């Protein structure tokens, strides 16, 4: 298991930004984007647009990944 978060760049609606996530979250985030056939930047932009103003983008992505994994685990 990896240590702390790693910073990576994303492009959200034409603007570059950096997001720090642990490797496990990056892997799952990429896999979810691939499963949905959506570029990771598009998925990140969607999460960014839907997040609460007091929640950072990295936290919003972590919560999104957690929700997706919980939904997957709940399927029969």
C-alpha positions, 0 to 999 in steps of 0.5 A: 500500500502506498504512503501519502497522497501524490499530486497529479494534474488534471484539466477541468473545462480547459483549466489545469489543476493539481489534485493530491490523492493516494495511489489506491484512489488514483487507480480506482478513479481511473478504473471507474472512468474507464468503466464509464467510458469517460475520460478522467478529466471529464469525470473530474470536471463533473465531480467538480461541478457537483461538489459542495463549495466547502469540499475540496476537489480531492475530497470530492473525488475520494467520496465519489470513489467510495460511493462507486465502490460501495454501490459495486459491492451492494450489487448482487 
